[in-house]
Amino acid sequence: MPSPAPGIAIWQCDLELSENQIAMLAQCLSAAERQRATRFGMPLLRARYVIGRARLRWVLGRALSIEPQAVMIETGRRGRPFVRGHEVDFNVSHTQAIALIGIVNHGRIGVDIESGNRRVNVEGVGRRFMTLRERGELATLADDDRRRALLRLWTCKEALSKATGDALSAPFRHLEVAVAPAPRLVAGPPPYVPADWQLFDVALNGDYLATVAWWRTETPDPGCRRDQKRPASRGVSGEYTTFFITPSASFRGGLLF
Ligand SMILES: CC(C)(COP(=O)(O)OP(=O)(O)OC[C@H]1O[C@@H](n2cnc3c(N)ncnc32)[C@H](O)[C@@H]1OP(=O)(O)O)[C@@H](O)C(=O)NCCC(=O)NCCS
């Protein structure tokens, strides 16, 4: 499958494996990640976390030409994860038993995936997160089209907010997004300046809506000092890889909807 653009690599991962496979994958996790895994009450969620982290380490290790267990994943402002000391940036999103991983050579990336059948409080989310123009357009649509259009807008805005690390504190109601013919940021307060951003729809197997946001910023990653020299990485080649996909039981509780 094609990459959204040169310099971006996307990986779709299935988060279901056998106990033995999960135990093997767990070996490449850091002590802190293993500790975090033990804090998941439900075995299903613990397994998905271990598989997702191991896949992420494998993908990053490949991009950086280092072993998966040697990848130093840290968290910056508001918990945004990044790789210390490298130009490569990544972001992850999960829904149900699927994870989407995006990596870029430079700048920052945000990704978001939502299940197409997700139930949404359309009015409430619209009021809280959409611009007047977006709400006006949503109002012209029939019920289910409106729900899906809102989800599509939401994946764009959440991907933007995850690239900056703002997450839920992003100025969503001031981020004007157009979804057709292709998604784009139309207007927003700094750093959401349209000229610095590209949005991409990601077509996945199954009923999912997913967006990649690429922020072409020169700002270093959170936690990386400006004077810090970063080692060169092998980088990403603009590939798109599917590990395997089997949608199953619900993964997230629904933070917003
Ligand atoms: C970013 C966020 C909105 C995503 O929530 P979501 O839609 O339920 O989940 P997604 O599956 O799309 O994304 C989760 C992943 O985003 C990444 N992530 C976490 N915080 C992030 C941030 N601030 N920016 C970008 N990515 C972030 C993580 O990789 C996380 O996966 P992991 O927990 O397995 O490591 C949520 O994690 C969040 O609210 N984080 C911010 C918390 C915050 O503001 N804390 C303030 C402390 S001062």
The ligand as a Gaussian input file, in Angstrom:
#p B3LYP/6-31G(d) Opt

LIG

0 1
 C       -3.184000      12.225000      23.563000
 C       -4.500000      11.668000      24.057000
 C       -5.623000      12.713000      23.892000
 C       -4.847000      10.433000      23.200000
 O       -5.900000       9.742000      23.755000
 P       -6.770000       8.650000      22.977000
 O       -7.465000       9.253000      21.806000
 O       -7.598000       7.998000      24.004000
 O       -5.698000       7.565000      22.504000
 P       -4.857000       7.272000      21.187000
 O       -4.864000       5.798000      21.106000
 O       -5.238000       8.013000      19.969000
 O       -3.390000       7.776000      21.610000
 C       -2.743000       7.252000      22.720000
 C       -1.256000       7.371000      22.489000
 O       -0.934000       8.726000      22.224000
 C        0.384000       8.970000      22.709000
 N        0.313000      10.154000      23.542000
 C        0.113000      10.284000      24.882000
 N        0.139000      11.599000      25.241000
 C        0.349000      12.305000      24.106000
 C        0.459000      13.699000      23.833000
 N        0.360000      14.627000      24.780000
 N        0.678000      14.054000      22.545000
 C        0.785000      13.130000      21.572000
 N        0.692000      11.806000      21.765000
 C        0.459000      11.405000      23.024000
 C        0.843000       7.724000      23.467000
 O        1.695000       6.980000      22.600000
 C       -0.441000       6.965000      23.675000
 O       -0.276000       5.573000      23.638000
 P        0.356000       4.765000      24.871000
 O       -0.397000       5.241000      26.071000
 O        0.132000       3.334000      24.535000
 O        1.786000       5.138000      24.919000
 C       -4.411000      11.261000      25.553000
 O       -3.360000      10.343000      25.715000
 C       -4.204000      12.470000      26.427000
 O       -5.137000      13.136000      26.788000
 N       -2.952000      12.798000      26.764000
 C       -2.611000      14.031000      27.396000
 C       -2.747000      13.933000      28.884000
 C       -2.478000      15.306000      29.485000
 O       -2.825000      16.331000      28.939000
 N       -1.876000      15.249000      30.625000
 C       -1.535000      16.439000      31.285000
 C       -0.467000      16.153000      32.273000
 S        0.306000      17.636000      32.705000

